[in-house]
Amino acid sequence: MRASLHNTQAMPKRTIACHFLNKLHIFAEYWKQYSKVVLKDIKIRNNQRLKNAFLRKQPLQSCLIEK
């Protein structure tokens, strides 16, 4: 008898699909929350970088290119 990590052979195709969609839904929810936080953080950091560049009167290109 061979034990597999995910015993998909025993499951009907519909159950596998439901299982997968459920996982996808959980991931989508997580991604929504995560991206909100990260995008806000990126926006704040870019604004800060633009302000710093303006204060130092340096060319904008140097602050827009990711270091």
Phi and psi restraints in degrees (range 20) as a CNS / XPLOR table:
assign (resid 1 and name C) (resid 2 and name N)
       (resid 2 and name CA) (resid 2 and name C) 1.0 -109.1 20.0 2
assign (resid 2 and name N) (resid 2 and name CA)
       (resid 2 and name C) (resid 3 and name N) 1.0 122.4 20.0 2
assign (resid 2 and name C) (resid 3 and name N)
       (resid 3 and name CA) (resid 3 and name C) 1.0 -94.2 20.0 2
assign (resid 3 and name N) (resid 3 and name CA)
       (resid 3 and name C) (resid 4 and name N) 1.0 128.4 20.0 2
assign (resid 3 and name C) (resid 4 and name N)
       (resid 4 and name CA) (resid 4 and name C) 1.0 -105.1 20.0 2
assign (resid 4 and name N) (resid 4 and name CA)
       (resid 4 and name C) (resid 5 and name N) 1.0 159.9 20.0 2
assign (resid 4 and name C) (resid 5 and name N)
       (resid 5 and name CA) (resid 5 and name C) 1.0 -63.2 20.0 2
assign (resid 5 and name N) (resid 5 and name CA)
       (resid 5 and name C) (resid 6 and name N) 1.0 -50.4 20.0 2
assign (resid 5 and name C) (resid 6 and name N)
       (resid 6 and name CA) (resid 6 and name C) 1.0 -117.1 20.0 2
assign (resid 6 and name N) (resid 6 and name CA)
       (resid 6 and name C) (resid 7 and name N) 1.0 111.7 20.0 2
assign (resid 6 and name C) (resid 7 and name N)
       (resid 7 and name CA) (resid 7 and name C) 1.0 -82.5 20.0 2
assign (resid 7 and name N) (resid 7 and name CA)
       (resid 7 and name C) (resid 8 and name N) 1.0 77.4 20.0 2
assign (resid 7 and name C) (resid 8 and name N)
       (resid 8 and name CA) (resid 8 and name C) 1.0 -80.8 20.0 2
assign (resid 8 and name N) (resid 8 and name CA)
       (resid 8 and name C) (resid 9 and name N) 1.0 -20.7 20.0 2
assign (resid 8 and name C) (resid 9 and name N)
       (resid 9 and name CA) (resid 9 and name C) 1.0 -62.2 20.0 2
assign (resid 9 and name N) (resid 9 and name CA)
       (resid 9 and name C) (resid 10 and name N) 1.0 -37.5 20.0 2
assign (resid 9 and name C) (resid 10 and name N)
       (resid 10 and name CA) (resid 10 and name C) 1.0 -73.5 20.0 2
assign (resid 10 and name N) (resid 10 and name CA)
       (resid 10 and name C) (resid 11 and name N) 1.0 -26.7 20.0 2
assign (resid 10 and name C) (resid 11 and name N)
       (resid 11 and name CA) (resid 11 and name C) 1.0 -82.0 20.0 2
assign (resid 11 and name N) (resid 11 and name CA)
       (resid 11 and name C) (resid 12 and name N) 1.0 139.2 20.0 2
assign (resid 11 and name C) (resid 12 and name N)
       (resid 12 and name CA) (resid 12 and name C) 1.0 -68.4 20.0 2
assign (resid 12 and name N) (resid 12 and name CA)
       (resid 12 and name C) (resid 13 and name N) 1.0 157.8 20.0 2
assign (resid 12 and name C) (resid 13 and name N)
       (resid 13 and name CA) (resid 13 and name C) 1.0 -57.0 20.0 2
assign (resid 13 and name N) (resid 13 and name CA)
       (resid 13 and name C) (resid 14 and name N) 1.0 -38.5 20.0 2
assign (resid 13 and name C) (resid 14 and name N)
       (resid 14 and name CA) (resid 14 and name C) 1.0 -64.3 20.0 2
assign (resid 14 and name N) (resid 14 and name CA)
       (resid 14 and name C) (resid 15 and name N) 1.0 -40.3 20.0 2
assign (resid 14 and name C) (resid 15 and name N)
       (resid 15 and name CA) (resid 15 and name C) 1.0 -64.2 20.0 2
assign (resid 15 and name N) (resid 15 and name CA)
       (resid 15 and name C) (resid 16 and name N) 1.0 -40.7 20.0 2
assign (resid 15 and name C) (resid 16 and name N)
       (resid 16 and name CA) (resid 16 and name C) 1.0 -60.6 20.0 2
assign (resid 16 and name N) (resid 16 and name CA)
       (resid 16 and name C) (resid 17 and name N) 1.0 -45.3 20.0 2
assign (resid 16 and name C) (resid 17 and name N)
       (resid 17 and name CA) (resid 17 and name C) 1.0 -61.1 20.0 2
assign (resid 17 and name N) (resid 17 and name CA)
       (resid 17 and name C) (resid 18 and name N) 1.0 -45.0 20.0 2
assign (resid 17 and name C) (resid 18 and name N)
       (resid 18 and name CA) (resid 18 and name C) 1.0 -62.2 20.0 2
assign (resid 18 and name N) (resid 18 and name CA)
       (resid 18 and name C) (resid 19 and name N) 1.0 -43.4 20.0 2
assign (resid 18 and name C) (resid 19 and name N)
       (resid 19 and name CA) (resid 19 and name C) 1.0 -59.9 20.0 2
assign (resid 19 and name N) (resid 19 and name CA)
       (resid 19 and name C) (resid 20 and name N) 1.0 -45.7 20.0 2
assign (resid 19 and name C) (resid 20 and name N)
       (resid 20 and name CA) (resid 20 and name C) 1.0 -64.7 20.0 2
assign (resid 20 and name N) (resid 20 and name CA)
       (resid 20 and name C) (resid 21 and name N) 1.0 -45.6 20.0 2
assign (resid 20 and name C) (resid 21 and name N)
       (resid 21 and name CA) (resid 21 and name C) 1.0 -63.2 20.0 2
assign (resid 21 and name N) (resid 21 and name CA)
       (resid 21 and name C) (resid 22 and name N) 1.0 -36.5 20.0 2
assign (resid 21 and name C) (resid 22 and name N)
       (resid 22 and name CA) (resid 22 and name C) 1.0 -62.9 20.0 2
assign (resid 22 and name N) (resid 22 and name CA)
       (resid 22 and name C) (resid 23 and name N) 1.0 -45.1 20.0 2
assign (resid 22 and name C) (resid 23 and name N)
       (resid 23 and name CA) (resid 23 and name C) 1.0 -62.4 20.0 2
assign (resid 23 and name N) (resid 23 and name CA)
       (resid 23 and name C) (resid 24 and name N) 1.0 -41.0 20.0 2
assign (resid 23 and name C) (resid 24 and name N)
       (resid 24 and name CA) (resid 24 and name C) 1.0 -63.1 20.0 2
assign (resid 24 and name N) (resid 24 and name CA)
       (resid 24 and name C) (resid 25 and name N) 1.0 -41.5 20.0 2
assign (resid 24 and name C) (resid 25 and name N)
       (resid 25 and name CA) (resid 25 and name C) 1.0 -62.9 20.0 2
assign (resid 25 and name N) (resid 25 and name CA)
       (resid 25 and name C) (resid 26 and name N) 1.0 -44.4 20.0 2
assign (resid 25 and name C) (resid 26 and name N)
       (resid 26 and name CA) (resid 26 and name C) 1.0 -61.1 20.0 2
assign (resid 26 and name N) (resid 26 and name CA)
       (resid 26 and name C) (resid 27 and name N) 1.0 -44.4 20.0 2
assign (resid 26 and name C) (resid 27 and name N)
       (resid 27 and name CA) (resid 27 and name C) 1.0 -63.8 20.0 2
assign (resid 27 and name N) (resid 27 and name CA)
       (resid 27 and name C) (resid 28 and name N) 1.0 -41.2 20.0 2
assign (resid 27 and name C) (resid 28 and name N)
       (resid 28 and name CA) (resid 28 and name C) 1.0 -61.8 20.0 2
assign (resid 28 and name N) (resid 28 and name CA)
       (resid 28 and name C) (resid 29 and name N) 1.0 -42.7 20.0 2
assign (resid 28 and name C) (resid 29 and name N)
       (resid 29 and name CA) (resid 29 and name C) 1.0 -61.6 20.0 2
assign (resid 29 and name N) (resid 29 and name CA)
       (resid 29 and name C) (resid 30 and name N) 1.0 -46.0 20.0 2
assign (resid 29 and name C) (resid 30 and name N)
       (resid 30 and name CA) (resid 30 and name C) 1.0 -61.1 20.0 2
assign (resid 30 and name N) (resid 30 and name CA)
       (resid 30 and name C) (resid 31 and name N) 1.0 -44.9 20.0 2
assign (resid 30 and name C) (resid 31 and name N)
       (resid 31 and name CA) (resid 31 and name C) 1.0 -63.6 20.0 2
assign (resid 31 and name N) (resid 31 and name CA)
       (resid 31 and name C) (resid 32 and name N) 1.0 -38.1 20.0 2
assign (resid 31 and name C) (resid 32 and name N)
       (resid 32 and name CA) (resid 32 and name C) 1.0 -59.8 20.0 2
assign (resid 32 and name N) (resid 32 and name CA)
       (resid 32 and name C) (resid 33 and name N) 1.0 -48.7 20.0 2
assign (resid 32 and name C) (resid 33 and name N)
       (resid 33 and name CA) (resid 33 and name C) 1.0 -63.8 20.0 2
assign (resid 33 and name N) (resid 33 and name CA)
       (resid 33 and name C) (resid 34 and name N) 1.0 -46.4 20.0 2
assign (resid 33 and name C) (resid 34 and name N)
       (resid 34 and name CA) (resid 34 and name C) 1.0 -62.4 20.0 2
assign (resid 34 and name N) (resid 34 and name CA)
       (resid 34 and name C) (resid 35 and name N) 1.0 -47.2 20.0 2
assign (resid 34 and name C) (resid 35 and name N)
       (resid 35 and name CA) (resid 35 and name C) 1.0 -65.5 20.0 2
assign (resid 35 and name N) (resid 35 and name CA)
       (resid 35 and name C) (resid 36 and name N) 1.0 -33.9 20.0 2
assign (resid 35 and name C) (resid 36 and name N)
       (resid 36 and name CA) (resid 36 and name C) 1.0 -58.4 20.0 2
assign (resid 36 and name N) (resid 36 and name CA)
       (resid 36 and name C) (resid 37 and name N) 1.0 -49.6 20.0 2
assign (resid 36 and name C) (resid 37 and name N)
       (resid 37 and name CA) (resid 37 and name C) 1.0 -64.4 20.0 2
assign (resid 37 and name N) (resid 37 and name CA)
       (resid 37 and name C) (resid 38 and name N) 1.0 -48.5 20.0 2
assign (resid 37 and name C) (resid 38 and name N)
       (resid 38 and name CA) (resid 38 and name C) 1.0 -65.2 20.0 2
assign (resid 38 and name N) (resid 38 and name CA)
       (resid 38 and name C) (resid 39 and name N) 1.0 -44.4 20.0 2
assign (resid 38 and name C) (resid 39 and name N)
       (resid 39 and name CA) (resid 39 and name C) 1.0 -63.4 20.0 2
assign (resid 39 and name N) (resid 39 and name CA)
       (resid 39 and name C) (resid 40 and name N) 1.0 -38.5 20.0 2
assign (resid 39 and name C) (resid 40 and name N)
       (resid 40 and name CA) (resid 40 and name C) 1.0 -62.9 20.0 2
assign (resid 40 and name N) (resid 40 and name CA)
       (resid 40 and name C) (resid 41 and name N) 1.0 -43.8 20.0 2
assign (resid 40 and name C) (resid 41 and name N)
       (resid 41 and name CA) (resid 41 and name C) 1.0 -62.3 20.0 2
assign (resid 41 and name N) (resid 41 and name CA)
       (resid 41 and name C) (resid 42 and name N) 1.0 -43.9 20.0 2
assign (resid 41 and name C) (resid 42 and name N)
       (resid 42 and name CA) (resid 42 and name C) 1.0 -63.5 20.0 2
assign (resid 42 and name N) (resid 42 and name CA)
       (resid 42 and name C) (resid 43 and name N) 1.0 -43.0 20.0 2
assign (resid 42 and name C) (resid 43 and name N)
       (resid 43 and name CA) (resid 43 and name C) 1.0 -60.5 20.0 2
assign (resid 43 and name N) (resid 43 and name CA)
       (resid 43 and name C) (resid 44 and name N) 1.0 -45.9 20.0 2
assign (resid 43 and name C) (resid 44 and name N)
       (resid 44 and name CA) (resid 44 and name C) 1.0 -61.4 20.0 2
assign (resid 44 and name N) (resid 44 and name CA)
       (resid 44 and name C) (resid 45 and name N) 1.0 -45.3 20.0 2
assign (resid 44 and name C) (resid 45 and name N)
       (resid 45 and name CA) (resid 45 and name C) 1.0 -65.1 20.0 2
assign (resid 45 and name N) (resid 45 and name CA)
       (resid 45 and name C) (resid 46 and name N) 1.0 -40.7 20.0 2
assign (resid 45 and name C) (resid 46 and name N)
       (resid 46 and name CA) (resid 46 and name C) 1.0 -64.8 20.0 2
assign (resid 46 and name N) (resid 46 and name CA)
       (resid 46 and name C) (resid 47 and name N) 1.0 -41.8 20.0 2
assign (resid 46 and name C) (resid 47 and name N)
       (resid 47 and name CA) (resid 47 and name C) 1.0 -60.7 20.0 2
assign (resid 47 and name N) (resid 47 and name CA)
       (resid 47 and name C) (resid 48 and name N) 1.0 -42.8 20.0 2
assign (resid 47 and name C) (resid 48 and name N)
       (resid 48 and name CA) (resid 48 and name C) 1.0 -62.0 20.0 2
assign (resid 48 and name N) (resid 48 and name CA)
       (resid 48 and name C) (resid 49 and name N) 1.0 -42.9 20.0 2
assign (resid 48 and name C) (resid 49 and name N)
       (resid 49 and name CA) (resid 49 and name C) 1.0 -64.3 20.0 2
assign (resid 49 and name N) (resid 49 and name CA)
       (resid 49 and name C) (resid 50 and name N) 1.0 -41.2 20.0 2
assign (resid 49 and name C) (resid 50 and name N)
       (resid 50 and name CA) (resid 50 and name C) 1.0 -64.7 20.0 2
assign (resid 50 and name N) (resid 50 and name CA)
       (resid 50 and name C) (resid 51 and name N) 1.0 -40.8 20.0 2
assign (resid 50 and name C) (resid 51 and name N)
       (resid 51 and name CA) (resid 51 and name C) 1.0 -62.4 20.0 2
assign (resid 51 and name N) (resid 51 and name CA)
       (resid 51 and name C) (resid 52 and name N) 1.0 -46.0 20.0 2
assign (resid 51 and name C) (resid 52 and name N)
       (resid 52 and name CA) (resid 52 and name C) 1.0 -60.2 20.0 2
assign (resid 52 and name N) (resid 52 and name CA)
       (resid 52 and name C) (resid 53 and name N) 1.0 -42.1 20.0 2
assign (resid 52 and name C) (resid 53 and name N)
       (resid 53 and name CA) (resid 53 and name C) 1.0 -64.1 20.0 2
assign (resid 53 and name N) (resid 53 and name CA)
       (resid 53 and name C) (resid 54 and name N) 1.0 -41.3 20.0 2
assign (resid 53 and name C) (resid 54 and name N)
       (resid 54 and name CA) (resid 54 and name C) 1.0 -65.1 20.0 2
assign (resid 54 and name N) (resid 54 and name CA)
       (resid 54 and name C) (resid 55 and name N) 1.0 -42.6 20.0 2
assign (resid 54 and name C) (resid 55 and name N)
       (resid 55 and name CA) (resid 55 and name C) 1.0 -64.8 20.0 2
assign (resid 55 and name N) (resid 55 and name CA)
       (resid 55 and name C) (resid 56 and name N) 1.0 -36.5 20.0 2
assign (resid 55 and name C) (resid 56 and name N)
       (resid 56 and name CA) (resid 56 and name C) 1.0 -87.7 20.0 2
assign (resid 56 and name N) (resid 56 and name CA)
       (resid 56 and name C) (resid 57 and name N) 1.0 -3.8 20.0 2
assign (resid 56 and name C) (resid 57 and name N)
       (resid 57 and name CA) (resid 57 and name C) 1.0 55.3 20.0 2
assign (resid 57 and name N) (resid 57 and name CA)
       (resid 57 and name C) (resid 58 and name N) 1.0 38.1 20.0 2
assign (resid 57 and name C) (resid 58 and name N)
       (resid 58 and name CA) (resid 58 and name C) 1.0 -96.0 20.0 2
assign (resid 58 and name N) (resid 58 and name CA)
       (resid 58 and name C) (resid 59 and name N) 1.0 160.3 20.0 2
assign (resid 58 and name C) (resid 59 and name N)
       (resid 59 and name CA) (resid 59 and name C) 1.0 -59.1 20.0 2
assign (resid 59 and name N) (resid 59 and name CA)
       (resid 59 and name C) (resid 60 and name N) 1.0 142.4 20.0 2
assign (resid 59 and name C) (resid 60 and name N)
       (resid 60 and name CA) (resid 60 and name C) 1.0 -64.2 20.0 2
assign (resid 60 and name N) (resid 60 and name CA)
       (resid 60 and name C) (resid 61 and name N) 1.0 -30.5 20.0 2
assign (resid 60 and name C) (resid 61 and name N)
       (resid 61 and name CA) (resid 61 and name C) 1.0 -53.5 20.0 2
assign (resid 61 and name N) (resid 61 and name CA)
       (resid 61 and name C) (resid 62 and name N) 1.0 -41.5 20.0 2
assign (resid 61 and name C) (resid 62 and name N)
       (resid 62 and name CA) (resid 62 and name C) 1.0 -65.8 20.0 2
assign (resid 62 and name N) (resid 62 and name CA)
       (resid 62 and name C) (resid 63 and name N) 1.0 -27.5 20.0 2
assign (resid 62 and name C) (resid 63 and name N)
       (resid 63 and name CA) (resid 63 and name C) 1.0 -89.8 20.0 2
assign (resid 63 and name N) (resid 63 and name CA)
       (resid 63 and name C) (resid 64 and name N) 1.0 -18.9 20.0 2
assign (resid 63 and name C) (resid 64 and name N)
       (resid 64 and name CA) (resid 64 and name C) 1.0 -85.7 20.0 2
assign (resid 64 and name N) (resid 64 and name CA)
       (resid 64 and name C) (resid 65 and name N) 1.0 -28.2 20.0 2
assign (resid 64 and name C) (resid 65 and name N)
       (resid 65 and name CA) (resid 65 and name C) 1.0 -75.7 20.0 2
assign (resid 65 and name N) (resid 65 and name CA)
       (resid 65 and name C) (resid 66 and name N) 1.0 127.3 20.0 2
assign (resid 65 and name C) (resid 66 and name N)
       (resid 66 and name CA) (resid 66 and name C) 1.0 -67.3 20.0 2
assign (resid 66 and name N) (resid 66 and name CA)
       (resid 66 and name C) (resid 67 and name N) 1.0 130.4 20.0 2
